[in-house]
Amino acid sequence: MSLRFSFRTYRRPLRAPLRTAHGRWTEREGLLLRAEAEDGTVRWGEVAPIPWFGSETLAEAREVCARLGDTLDASALAAVPERMGCVRFALANLREDNQAARPAPAAGLRLPVAALLPAGRAALAAAEAKLEAGFLAFKWKVGVERAEEEMPVLDDLLARLPGYAKLRLDANGAWSNRDATRWLEFCAERPVEFVEQPVLKTDTLLGLAEDYPVKLALDESVAHLAAAREWQARGWSGVFVVKPALAGPLDELVAWARATKPDLVLSSAIESALARAQILRTAFAEKLTERPLGFGVGEIFGERAWDGPAIGPLLDAAWGDAVDPEVLWNAAS
C-alpha cells in the first residue's frame, strides 16, 4: 500500500450544549484524514478524541498524523501505540476498504436506536417528543444534578414511558460510592435497562455488580478495546458500551465481538457523519449486538453535512449512502 496522505482539523459548535457529569460540551474538535491511491481512489478517516473519556488528545493525534508525512505505507498503523485508539480507528479505514470484506446486511434489516435525552427535567419534554417520533429506547444522563433532584425526574420519566420501552441511565462515573449505592437501591425497584458507568474505580464497580440486581454497564472504563479485554478477564458479566471511534480499528472490534460474544452496545462519540457512517455500516454488516444502538444523538451539529441524515427509532442500512466526506473535507480548515 502506498497512499498520498493529508489531514485537516475541524472545529464545529454543537447546536445545543451537551450536559454531562464532566461539564458542558459546546463544540466538537477532530481531524479528517484523506488518503489517495495511485488509481485515484480516495479513502477517508476521522479522528474524534474525547480526552476526558480516556482517549488521546487532539494535539497528540495531530502530532502523530504530522509524523506520518505525505505518504502512507502498510507499516503506518502498526507504528501507532494501542492507547491512541482514535488515530488507529481512522488509519484502519484508510488502510483498506473494510466494508468490502464484510457480508452485505440482510435485505430489509433495520436496527433499533436509543434516543439521547438531555440532563435534568428537560428530559421529560424530550422523551415525549421522542416517543411521538417512535423511539422505544432512551438514554438519560444522570449525575449532573443532586440525587434529590434527579430521582423524582426518573420516576416522572418512567411514568411517561410505556412498559415495553427501555430506559438506560448514564452517570459518566460521577457518583461517589455512597451515591452509587443509593441510586442502585432506588433502581432495583424500577424497570431500568442498565446503569452505565456508575463509578470509575474497578474494585467498586465489581462489588456493585455483585451486590445489586440492576444490570451495570462499562463505558469510560472500556474506552480502548484492550481495556474491554481486561474486564472480560476479570469476569465482568455486565454490558460493554463501546464507542468504536475511540476503541481502535473496526476489524479488531469485530473480531473481539465475534470471538467472545460480549453483551455489547455500540455508542456514538459525537463523531461527524463521516465516522458514524463507517461505524454503522459495520454494525449492519456484522450484527454485533441485540441492544439498541447508542446513536440517537439527534441533529447535534445542526448541519446536515456533519450530522448526516436524520436518525429515527429504526435505522436503515442505507443510512450512510447520503454522507459525502468531500463536503466535510472542504469545510474543514
Secondary structure, 3 states (H helix, E strand, C coil): CCEEEEEEEEEEEEEEEEEECCEEEEEEEEEEEEEECCCCCEEEEEECCCHHHCCCCHHHHHHHHHHCCCEECCCCHHHCCCCCHHHHHHHHHHHCCHHHHCCCCCCCCEEEEEEEECCCCHHHHHHHHHHHHCCCEEEEECCCCCHHHHHHHHHHHHHHCCCCCEEEEECCCCCCHHHHHHHHHHHCCCCCCCEECCCCCHHHHHHHHHHCCCCEEECHHHCCHHHHHHHHHCCCCCEEEECHHHHCCHHHHHHHHHHHCCEEEEECCCCCHHHHHHHHHHHHHHCCCCCCEEEECCCCCCCHHHHCCCCCCEEECCHHHHCCHHHHHHHCC
